[in-house]
């Protein structure tokens, strides 16, 4: 009896592992729509634009506004067509190009493709050091959109989101102090740095570093032509929504359009950040923001 139970347990475990390695053949994961998209991936188009970040800066809202334009067809996802968030170029889900193309519209000819554009957003693409080259190798002419938020507000909003998800359990002050210690440790003992690119992309452990935008954008500018990258300010998207969207439509070479629903999306509510903590972060980010303004020839006024 014991032997039979053990054999059954081993068989179940082997079956489970095999299904994890072959998700497309998992009968419990079968979807007619997904199978159809996979089968027709060869006649589907690649994205014309990608919103690459930054997280908690308005990427979800921006994408939900853009796909209301009659010329923009959204990427397809299983859970919500309004939220692309594919993570393909981080290879968190798949490195299969057919899988990636299966999320975009069918295009039978170049003449048909002239009537629409499509795109996706993954708010963590900006941070991963390997993603710029991966995108360029597959989509050298794709247009990239970045939306930036005051890094202090972004850090606090990211913390609140991660705390709500249970990925962080410490206070905001404890969390950022731990990250500062890790940053100093990597500087003081570089030989012990794991240089793990996936860790660099991890949101839960990099809420401060992900606000040093200039470090990431420098990499993108080395690989892509500056004319392919549009940098936006989340303040402008919130307070001058129509003008900002028209700026994007011009960048994408499509006509201006009055988006019918520009109501706030994915907005969190929480208590204000401690004033002392805020000033500490303002002081930390100030030299990095100055470098960013020099790179972009802008003035963000984030020192308050």
N, C-alpha and C positions, 0 to 999 in steps of 0.2 A: 504494500500500500504506500509506504513512504517513497519507494522508488518511482511509482506511478505519478505521485504528486510532484516529485522533483522533476521528472521528465516533462510533465505538463507545464510546469513553471518555466523550465528552460525553453520550451517551444514557444510559449507566449512571449517571453522576453526577446527571443530571436525574431519573432514575427513583428513585435513592436519596433525593434531597431530597423528591420527591413523596410517597414512602412514609413519610418522617419526618413530613411535614405531615398525612398521612392514615393514622394508625396503625390505625384500625378497618378500613381496606380493604387492609391489608397481608396477603397470603395466607400469609406465613410467620409471622404473628402471630395466626393464626386460632385461636379456642378456642370449642368448642360451649358450654361452661359460661358463658364470659364473654359470648358472644352472647345466650344465654338470659337472663342477668341484665340485660343492656342492654335487651333487648326488653320485659322485665317491670318495668322501673324505675318505670313509672307507678303500679304497685300495691304498691310497696315503701315502707317507712316510713323516716323520718329517725331519727337516733340520739336516744335519750333522755338520754344522758350522753356526755361527752368527757373523757378524761384529757389535759390540755393540757401536762403537764410535771411535774417537770423531768427532763431527760435525765440518765442515770446516777444516778438517785435511787430506782429501783425501779419505774418505770412498766411495764416489760415483765412483771415478776413480778406486780404488782398486777393487770394486765389478765388474765394467765393464771389468777389466782385467781378473779377475778370471773366469768369466763365458765364456771366450773364450777358456778355457781349455776343450778338448773333453770329459773329465771325469766329468765335473761339469755342471749340468743342472740348469739353473736359476729358481728362484721362479717366479711365474706368477703374474703380476699385470695388472689392467685394462688399465692403461695409457701408461705404458712403461715397457717392459719386462727386460730392462737393469737396472731398478731402483726398487729394492724390497721395502725397506722402509715401512714395514708393520705396525709397531707400536703396534703389538698385545699385547705384555706383559705390555704395559702401559695402555691397555684397552681403548685406545682412539677411537677405531673403533668397536671392538667386543671382548667378552670374550668367544666366542663359539669356542671350539677346532676344530670342524668340519670345521668352517670357516677358521681357520688357516691352517689346513691340505690341504684345497682345493687349496692352492697356490703352492703346491709342486707336483713333478712328481708321476705318478702311479708306484707302485711296486707290482707285483703279488707274488713275492717270495723273500726269503733271497738271493738265488743264483743270481737273477736278480739284486738285490740291490748292489751286489758286483761290478757291472760294472759301477756304477756312484755314485756320491755324489751330494748333493744339499745344498743350504744355502740361507740365506737372510741377509740383513743389515738394521738396523735402527739406525741412528747415535746419537739418544738421549737415547738409552737404558742405557748407562753407568751411566747417571746422576740420574735416578729415584731410590730412595732407596728401593722400593719394587720389582723392576724388577729382581735382582739377584735370590731371593728366588723363584719367580714365574717361572723363566726359569729352575732352578734346580729341582723344583717339577715336571715339565713336561718332561724335557730333562736333566737328571742328568749326561749324558756322552757327551753332546754336546761340541764341541770345539768353543772357543771364540777368536775373533781377535779384537785387539784394535790398532788403529793408532793414535799417539800423535804428536802434532805440537807445536812449540814454543808458549806458551800460550799468549804472547803479540801479535804475528801475528794472532793467532786464534781469539783473542778478537776483533781485528780490522777488520778482514775478516767477522766475524759474524755480527758486527755492520753494515758494508757496505751492507751485504745481507739483514738484517732486515730493514735498511733504504730504500733500494730499494723496498722492499715489502710494505713499509708504516707502519710497526709495530713500528718503532722508527722514531721520527721526530726531535729530538734534535741533537746537534752536538755530536761528539764522546766524547769530554771532558765533556760536560754536562751529557751525558749518564753514563759514568763511575763514575763521581763524585756523581751522584744520587745513583748509586749502592753502592758505598763506604759508603754513609750515611745510606742506608738501612742495610748494614752489621753491622755498628757500632750500629745502633738502636737495632738490634736483640741481639747484645752482651750486650748492656747496659740495655735493658729492655726485658729479655728473657720471662717474663710472658706475654708479648704482642705479642710474635711470634705465628703466626697462625698454624705453623707446618703443613702446607699444602704441601703434597708430590707432588701434581701436579704443584704447584708453583715452587718447587725446580727444576722441570724438564723443566719449561718454559724457552725457549731460550732468548726471548726478554728482560727479567729482570735479567738474570744471565750470561751475557757474561764474567764477571770477574770470578765469582765463578766456572763456568764450566771449567776454566783453572787450577783450583786447583786439578789436576788429582789424587793426592795421596789420597785425602779424599774419592773419589769414588772407586778407585781400592782396597783400604783396605777392603771395604765391599765385593767386588767380591772375593778377596783372602780368606776371612773367610768362604765362602760358596763353592767355587769350588777349586779343586786341581790345584796347579800352573801349572801342566803339561797340563791342559786343556786351558790355556790362553796364547796367543802369543801377546806380546807387540811390536809394530813396531814404527819406527820414520818416519814421513812424508818426512823428508829430504832424507832418504834412498830410499823411494819409488820413489821420483822424480829423484834422481841422480844416483841410483844404482838399477834401476827398475828390470832388469832381475835377479840379485842376490837376491833381496828382494822377488820376486815372487817364486823363487826356494825354498827359506826358508819357505815360506807359503805352497808350495806343499809338502815339506817334513813334515811339521807340520800336514797336512791333509792326509798324507800317500798315496799320489798319485805321479805319475812320473813327472819329470821335463818336461816342455814344453815351447817352444818359442812362446810367445803370439804375434800374428801378428800385433795387433794395440795397441801400448802403448802411443798414443798421449795424451796430456793433456785433462782433462775432468773437466768441471764445474769450470773453472778458472776465477776469478774476476779480473778486472783491476780498479785501483783507485789511487788517489794521496797518496804519502807516509805519514806515521803517523808523527805527530809533534815530534821533537827530545826530547823536554822536557817531553811530555806526555809519550813517549816511555821509557825514563829513569825512570819515576815515576812507570810505570808498571813493569819494570825490577826489581826495588827495592822491589816492593810488592811481586812479584812471587818468588824471590830468595830463601827465607827460605822454601817455599813450594816445589820448585824444588829440593832442597837439601834433603828434606824428601822423595821425589819421587825416587831420585837416591839411597838413602839408602834402600828403599823398594825393588827396582828392581836390585840393584847392578849394576848401569849404571852411565854414565856421559853424560849428554845431552848438556852441554855447551850452555845454552840459555841466558847467561848473557851479551848479546850484541844486 
